[in-house]
Amino acid sequence: MAIHGGTVLRVCCAVLRPSDADDAWSETFLSAMKAYPDLPGDANVEAWLVTIAHRKAIDVTRATARRAVPVAEPPDIAEPPDTVTAPAVGRRDLDLDADLVEAFAALPAKQKQSVAYHYLAGLPYSDVAAILGGSTDAARRAAADGIATLRRTYQGVTAPDGEPR
């Protein structure tokens, strides 16, 4: 957990809303502890944990989609926060730029997951393909398309200090 906890948290934060990422992170390690005795000795533990986190993220996404959200008065327009803070798990909080979070959230699911698993978790494309259920080339293409979209979307956005990014 100490070795791969940060990687799993980054993946959960990238794939899920920050409010759900902490739960998915915890569920990932609870499931991993139960399954660890059956893990082969030569297994890639990091890829195995990211696979579990991927499945937990799917579970959270499905549960969220089924859950009703009660509100007294629906807002006319939702206002995004200036900064999103990821849950802290034995390390300093990650302050993520709201524009980047918004651009990342707008990516199609395969691109978002490919970018998160390859660039945030550091997994090779073969492991990303195994997690997502596709070819290595498809995982590479999805990650490249996601990064290209993020660059186009994020390019020209002004930083809080007024300087272009």
C-alpha positions as CSV (number, residue, x, y, z in Angstrom):
1,M,0.0,0.0,0.0
2,A,2.8,2.4,0.8
3,I,4.5,1.7,-2.5
4,H,1.6,1.8,-4.8
5,G,-1.0,3.9,-2.8
6,G,-0.1,7.2,-4.6
7,T,-0.4,5.6,-8.0
8,V,-3.8,4.1,-7.2
9,L,-5.0,7.4,-5.8
10,R,-3.9,9.3,-8.9
11,V,-5.8,6.8,-11.1
12,C,-8.9,7.0,-8.9
13,C,-8.8,10.9,-8.9
14,A,-8.3,11.0,-12.7
15,V,-11.1,8.6,-13.5
16,L,-13.7,9.6,-10.8
17,R,-14.9,12.7,-9.2
18,P,-12.7,13.7,-6.3
19,S,-15.6,12.9,-3.8
20,D,-15.7,9.3,-5.1
21,A,-12.0,8.8,-5.6
22,D,-11.3,8.2,-1.9
23,D,-13.9,5.5,-1.6
24,A,-12.7,3.8,-4.7
25,W,-9.1,3.9,-3.3
26,S,-10.2,2.3,-0.1
27,E,-12.3,-0.3,-1.8
28,T,-9.3,-1.1,-4.1
29,F,-7.0,-1.9,-1.2
30,L,-9.7,-3.8,0.7
31,S,-10.3,-6.1,-2.3
32,A,-6.6,-6.4,-2.9
33,M,-5.9,-7.6,0.7
34,K,-8.6,-10.3,0.2
35,A,-7.2,-11.4,-3.1
36,Y,-3.5,-11.1,-2.4
37,P,-2.9,-14.6,-1.2
38,D,-3.9,-15.9,-4.6
39,L,-1.7,-13.5,-6.5
40,P,1.1,-15.3,-8.4
41,G,4.6,-14.4,-7.2
42,D,5.7,-13.0,-10.6
43,A,2.6,-10.7,-11.0
44,N,3.0,-7.0,-11.7
45,V,1.5,-5.7,-8.4
46,E,1.1,-2.1,-9.7
47,A,-0.8,-3.2,-12.8
48,W,-2.9,-5.6,-10.7
49,L,-3.8,-2.8,-8.3
50,V,-4.7,-0.4,-11.2
51,T,-6.9,-3.2,-12.6
52,I,-8.8,-3.5,-9.3
53,A,-9.0,0.4,-9.1
54,H,-10.4,0.4,-12.7
55,R,-13.1,-2.1,-11.7
56,K,-13.9,-0.2,-8.5
57,A,-14.2,3.0,-10.6
58,I,-16.7,1.2,-12.8
59,D,-18.7,0.1,-9.8
60,V,-18.7,3.7,-8.4
61,T,-19.8,5.1,-11.7
62,R,-22.6,2.7,-12.1
63,A,-23.8,3.2,-8.5
64,T,-23.7,7.0,-8.9
65,A,-25.7,6.8,-12.1
66,R,-28.4,4.8,-10.3
67,R,-28.5,7.1,-7.3
68,A,-31.0,10.0,-7.1
69,V,-29.6,13.3,-6.0
70,P,-32.2,15.2,-3.9
71,V,-32.1,19.0,-4.0
72,A,-34.5,21.6,-2.5
73,E,-34.2,23.9,-5.5
74,P,-32.3,22.9,-8.6
75,P,-29.7,25.6,-9.6
76,D,-30.1,27.5,-12.9
77,I,-26.5,27.1,-13.7
78,A,-23.9,25.0,-12.0
79,E,-20.7,26.9,-11.2
80,P,-17.4,24.9,-11.2
81,P,-15.1,25.4,-8.3
82,D,-11.8,27.3,-8.8
83,T,-9.7,24.4,-7.5
84,V,-10.4,20.8,-6.9
85,T,-8.6,19.1,-4.0
86,A,-8.0,15.3,-4.2
87,P,-8.5,13.3,-1.1
88,A,-5.3,13.0,1.0
89,V,-4.0,9.5,1.7
90,G,-0.7,9.7,3.7
91,R,0.6,12.4,1.4
92,R,0.1,16.1,0.6
93,D,-3.1,17.1,-1.0
94,L,-3.1,17.4,-4.8
95,D,-4.4,20.8,-5.9
96,L,-5.6,20.4,-9.4
97,D,-6.3,23.2,-11.8
98,A,-10.1,23.3,-12.4
99,D,-9.7,24.0,-16.1
100,L,-7.5,20.9,-16.5
101,V,-9.9,18.8,-14.4
102,E,-12.8,20.0,-16.5
103,A,-11.0,19.3,-19.8
104,F,-9.9,15.8,-18.5
105,A,-13.5,15.0,-17.4
106,A,-14.8,15.9,-20.9
107,L,-12.6,13.2,-22.5
108,P,-14.3,10.0,-23.7
109,A,-14.0,7.2,-21.2
110,K,-11.4,5.1,-23.1
111,Q,-9.2,8.2,-23.6
112,K,-9.5,9.3,-20.0
113,Q,-8.7,5.8,-18.7
114,S,-5.8,5.3,-21.1
115,V,-4.3,8.7,-20.2
116,A,-4.7,8.0,-16.5
117,Y,-3.4,4.5,-16.5
118,H,-0.4,5.2,-18.7
119,Y,0.6,8.8,-17.7
120,L,-0.5,8.9,-14.1
121,A,0.0,5.2,-13.1
122,G,3.0,4.8,-15.4
123,L,1.8,1.5,-16.8
124,P,3.0,0.3,-20.2
125,Y,0.5,0.2,-23.0
126,S,0.3,-3.6,-22.9
127,D,-1.0,-3.4,-19.3
128,V,-3.4,-0.6,-20.2
129,A,-4.7,-2.7,-23.0
130,A,-5.2,-5.7,-20.7
131,I,-7.1,-3.5,-18.2
132,L,-9.3,-1.9,-20.8
133,G,-9.8,-5.0,-22.9
134,G,-8.3,-4.0,-26.3
135,S,-5.0,-4.1,-28.2
136,T,-1.8,-2.3,-27.2
137,D,-2.2,-0.1,-30.4
138,A,-5.7,0.9,-29.4
139,A,-4.6,1.9,-25.9
140,R,-1.7,3.9,-27.3
141,R,-4.0,5.6,-29.8
142,A,-6.6,6.4,-27.1
143,A,-3.9,7.9,-24.9
144,A,-2.4,9.9,-27.7
145,D,-5.9,11.2,-28.8
146,G,-6.6,12.1,-25.1
147,I,-3.4,14.0,-24.7
148,A,-3.9,15.8,-28.0
149,T,-7.4,16.9,-27.0
150,L,-6.1,18.1,-23.6
151,R,-3.4,20.1,-25.3
152,R,-5.9,21.7,-27.7
153,T,-8.5,22.4,-25.0
154,Y,-6.0,23.6,-22.4
155,Q,-3.9,25.7,-24.8
156,G,-4.5,29.4,-24.5
157,V,-6.2,29.2,-21.1
158,T,-4.9,31.9,-18.8
159,A,-3.4,31.0,-15.4
160,P,-4.8,32.7,-12.2
161,D,-1.9,35.1,-12.2
162,G,-2.9,36.3,-15.7
163,E,-0.1,34.6,-17.5
164,P,-0.8,32.4,-20.5
165,R,-0.2,28.7,-19.8
